[in-house]
Amino acid sequence: MIIKAPIKLIGNNGSPYTRKMVSLLRYKHIPYKIIWGEPEEYLDRHNIEKPKPILHPTFLFENSENKIVAVTDSTPIIRKLESKFKSRSTIPSNPVLRFLNYLLEDYGDEWGTKFMFHYRWYDDKDIDNAGTLLPLYANSTLTNEELSQKKEKIADRQLGRVWVVGSNKKTAPLIDQSFKRVISILEDHFITYPFLLGSRPASADFAFFGQLSQLVGFDPTPRSIIQNISMRTVAWVGKTEDLSGLEPDSEDWISDSVLPWTLKNIFGEIGKTYVPTMLENEDAFNKGKEKWNAVILGSEWEQRTFPYQVKCLQWIRKEFKGLASNEQQKVLNLLEESGCQKLIV
């Protein structure tokens, strides 16, 4: 895979992962060109093979034969970008912090999207908002008839996919409660630290930002919730959109000797919700079950088995196994009271 600037990608402002990656590109001073629209349409027009699955954003890189290759999945793409563009790194050099960052990034991508997807496609006013805005973000000159058709198509497609994140009537209360706890923790955290791991952004910050960019700036219901609980988070989202002027220093990361109490609380929340769902999902996958249910924090959780999150769990474990034994022990000590260690031991 050949990666060179300007980076070209196809995205939509209503996509949390588009916002995650564009914000990261800005911070790292990597030139980019973004095509606003649907990846399927662009790839078909240019006879480019579609990735599986097709998602926003879709990056367009070159292979060794100088052919355009469409690539998705933000976390590995970030690691590829970091290997090519080394300045202003979003990956801590400290191995312990690097692992914690990886875990936080996966949480932002995989649990944070439960917040975003749930609120967007659960209540009628949010469904109407998203169904209208998403096609207009791709093409604001649609006729009313075209908009109506695309609105119905998008809503039908997305409402048929809510099972992916586990959003349903049974899980709604837990998702809502978890969201409110997370933004309450962030309100406390941002009093002392401008970013999750200190005074400079890590890739996990951009994962959190991607989801929060929608929850704050796109979807009506979560926007109201956040404004009532954490105006610091609202401000953080506005700032993190463009961090190109921030000048990071190698001393800006937190120490790996002890975690701030607010970060401990974030990992505690991860251990209560994300960890048990990831483990139950893996168990169901290994047993060949199409769906699974569990009781989490006293609430019933039910969803279809999601193979991709099994891969995510395997990648987390691979990151942990790549640490030296003393670094692994340090991670386990830091996560001891959170319950997150269950993912890796």
N, C-alpha and C positions, 0 to 999 in steps of 0.2 A: 504494500500500500504506500503510495507516494503522497505525502502531505506537503502542500506548499501554499503560501499566501498569494492572493487573497483566498481565504476559505470560502467555498460556496455551499450554501445550504438552503433548503426549502422549509419554510416555517409558517406559523400562524400565531398572532398575538394572543389568541385564546388557548394556546398550548403551553402548559407549564414547563415542558422540557425545552421548547424553543426559547422561552424567556431565560431558563437556566443557562443555556449554552451561549446565547447572545450576550448576556451579562458577563459571563466568564471570558468570552472573546474580547470584550471591551476592556475588562480589567487587565488582561494579559497583553494588551496592545497588539493583538493579532488582527491584521486587516481581514475583512470578510465582505461577502456579498450575499444578501439574503433575498430569496425569491418568495414573495408572499403568495401562497396558493396551496393547492392540493398536490402532494407528491405524486399521486397516481397519474394525474393529468400531465404533469411536466415530464415524468419518466416515459409515458406513452408517446408523447410528442417527439421526444428525442431518442426513442428506441433504446432506452436504458433499462436493463434488467431490474425488476423490482426486488427490494429486500423483503424478507419475511421476519416479522410483520412489517407492513408499511406504516410508519409513524411520523409525526411531527416531533422534532425536525428530522429531515433526511439530509445527510451530508453527501456531497459529491466529491469523491477523491479519484485519483488515477491509480491503475495497477501498473505492473511492470511493462505491459504492452501498450501503455498510454491510452487505455480505454477507461471511460468513466464508470466508476463503481458507486452504487448508492448504498449508504451505510447508515444504520440507526443504532440506538443504545448508547445513551450519553456517558455512562461511567467509563466503559473502555475507550470511548472516543477521547475523553478528557486525558486519559493516560497516554494515548497516542500523541495528542497535542502537546502534553508536557514533555514528552521525549524529544519533540522537534523544537519547541519554543520553550527554552528552559528558564528564562527570566520571569520574575514575578510569579513564582510557582504557587499553585494552590494545593500542593501536596507537601505536608510537613516532612522535613528531612529526618526528624526524630522518628525512629521506627515505631515506638509506642503510640505517639500522637498520630502517626500515619495510619495505624490500624484503627484507632478510635475515630479518625476522620472517615475512614472507609465505612465503618459501621453507621456513623451518623448520616453519611451520604445515602447509603442504602435505605435507612429509615425514612429520610426525607423523600426519596423517590418512590418507595414501595408502601409505606404507611401514610405518608403525607398525601399521596394521591388518593387514598381512601377518603380523606377529608374533602379534597377538591371534587372528586368524581361524585361522591355522595351528595354534597350540597348542590352541585350543578344539575343533577338529574333526579332529584327526589321531590322537590316542591314545584308546583305548577308555575309559579312566577319565575323561578330560576330556570326551569326548562324552556319557558318562552323566551327569556333573555338570551340564553345560550343558543337556542335554535335560530334566533334572529341575527345575533352578532357574529357567530362563527362563519357563516357564508359571506357576510359583508366584509369581515376582515380579509377574506380571500379575494373578494371582488366587490367593491363598493358601488359599482355601476350596474349591478343586476337590476333587471326590471322587477316590478312587484310580483309578477307571475313567476319569474325565475326564482326570486327569493322565497316565495311560498313553497315552491317545489323542493328547493334545497333545504329549507327549514324542516320540512316534514321528513325528508330523507335522512338528514343528520340526526334529528331527534329519535327517529325509529332505530337507526343504527346504534346510537349510543345507549338508548334505553335497553336495547337488547344485549348490551355488554356490561351492565352494572354488576352482573355476577362475577366478573373478573376481579373486582375489588371487594366483593362481599357486601355490597350495599343493598339492604332490603329492610323490611319492617322490623325483623328481629334484631338486626345489627345496628339499626339507626340510633338507638339511645346510647350505645357504647361508643360509636363513632363521634357523636355529638359531645359526650362527656370528655372523651379523650382530647378532642380538639380544644375544648375550653381549658383543660388542664395544661396543655402544651403552650398555648398563648399566654396563660398566666405565668408559667415558668419563664417564658421568653421576656415578659415584662420585667421580671426580677433580674434576669441575666443581663439585659441591655442597660441596666443601671450602672453596671461595673465594666462590662466588656462590649465593645462594638460588634464583635463577631463571636462565633461559637467557640473557637479555640484561641481567643486572644484579641490582638489588635490588628490582625490582618485576616482576610478571608481565606478559608480553605474550600475545597471543592464541595464539602458538606454545606457550607453557607449558600452556595449557588443552588444546591438541591432544595434546601429549605425555601430559598427565595423563589424558585420556579413555582412551587405549589402556592406559596403565600402571595405571589403576584396576582394569581387568579382569585384567591380567597379574599384579598383586600380590594383588588381593582376591577374585578370582572363580575363576580357572582353576588347578587344582592343579599342573600341570607347570611353567609359567613362574614360579609363586609360589616353588617350591622353588629354581629356578635363581637368581632375583633375591636371595633370602635368602642364598644362598651367595656371591654376588658383590658386591652393593651394598645394604647395609642403609640407607645414606643415601637411596637411591631409595625404599625402603619408607617411610621417615620422611617424605620429600618428598611422596609420594602422600597420606599421612595428613593432612599439613598443608594441601596445596593443595585438598583437598575443600572447605574453607570459609575463604576469605581475607577475609571481610567485615570483620574487625578490623584488617587491615593498612592503614596510612596511607601511601600512595605519595607520592613527591616527584618533581618534574621532573628532579632531578639523579640519580635512581636508575638511569637507563639507563647502559650502558657507553658508552665513547667510540667514535666511528666511525673513529678514526685507526689503531687496531690492535686485532685481536681477541685475547682471551685464548687461550692455547694449547689449553685444553680445548675451546673453541668451534671453534677451527681443526680439532681432531680430529673434532668432530661433523660439520662440513662435509666433512672428508676422507672420513668414512664415507658420507655422502650421495653424494659423487662416485664412490665405488667401487661402489655398489649401486643406489640409487634412480635416479641419472642414467642409467646405461646401460639400465636396464629401461624408463624413460620414453621414451628415444630409440628403442629397438628397437620398443616398442609403437606409437609414432607412425609409424615407417617401415612397419610391418606394416599399420596402418590405412590409410595413404596408398596402399599397394599392393593393398588389398582382401583381405588375407590374414585368414583366420579365426583362425589361431594362429601363433605364432612361437617360435623358440628362439635361444639365444645362449650363449656361454661367458662367465661373469662370475666373476672371481677364481678361475679355474681350474675352476669348477663349472658343470655344465650347467643352464640355466634354460629352462623351457618353460611357456608358458601361452597361453590364448586372448587374442586381441586385445580390449582393453578401451577402448571409445570414450570413456568418461567421463574417463579419464586423459589422453587427447589434449586434451580441454577444459582440464584442469588445467594442462597444459603451455602451452597458449595463454594462459591467464590469468597464469601466471608471466611470460611474455614481455611481456604487456601491461603488467604492473606495472613491469617493467624499462624498457620504452619510455617510460613516463610520467615517468621521471627526467630531469633535466637532464644534458647531456653530461658535465659534470665529476662529477656524482653517479654516473653509469653507470661512469665510469672508476674511481672510488673503489671501487665494488662489485667490479669486475673485478680490481682490485689485491688486495682483501681475499680474494677467492676464488681467486686465481691458482694456488695449489698444490693446491687441493682437487679440481679437475676439475668443479666445479659450473658454471663458466662455459660449459661445452659446452651447457647448456640454453638459453642466452640469446644466444649469438653463432654 
